[in-house]
Amino acid sequence: MSTLSVPLNPTLEAFIESMVKAGRGHNKSAVVRNALEKYAEDEAVEAVMRSMREVKAGKALGGDLDDLATLFT
């Protein structure tokens, strides 16, 4: 596991410390790791939602993947 040093403004530092006090992580590093994992999860959900909107808007590709693969072999 690598270590990353990130400067924080006083507001963010106070927020992280409040999250530790609230039990959202056993220390500041755990709170930040949890926040980054949540951010990654939110990004993945947004990608799925964006794909669903594209399908609904008719922007999806259709067809048989086997037929498509033969075009490139």
N, C-alpha and C positions, 0 to 999 in steps of 0.2 A: 504494500500500500504506500502510495506516495503522500507527501505533505505539501500543502499549498498555503502560502501566506497571502491573505487578502486584507487590504486596509478597509476598515469599516467606519462609517460615520457614527457619532454617538447614538443616534436614534436606532440604527440597526443593531449596534452592540447591546443597547438596553433591551431591544426586542428579543434578541437571542437569549440574553440572561433571564428575561421573564419567561421564556419558553422552557428553560432549564428548571426554573423554580416551579413551573406548572407541571413538570414531569414529562414534557414532550421529548426529552432526551436526557441522558445521565450527565452530559457535559455539553459545552458549546459546540464541539466538533460533531457530536451525534446529532444535535439540532440542525446544523448546517447540512450534514449528510442526508438526514431525513427530508429536508427542504429540497435538496437537489434531486433526490429520488422522486419526490412528489412532482417536481417540475418536469422531469423526464416522463413520468406517467401521464401528466396533463398534455404534454406534447404528442404522445402516442395517441391519446384519445382524440385530440384535435385532428391528427392526420387521418384517422378513421372517419371522423365526422366530415372532413373536407372531401374525402373520397366518396362518401355517401351522397353529399350534395352534388358532386360531379356526375355521379351515375344518374341521379334524379334529373339533372339538367341535360342528360343525353350526351355527356362528354366521355362516356366509357367506351372502351373498345369491346367489340363482340366477336364471336367466332370460336372456332375449335383450335385449341392450342397445338394439337398434333398437326393440323393442316398448316398452321402458321409456321411451325418449326420446319416443315418440309421446304419452305421458301428459302431457308437459310442453310440448307445442307447440300 
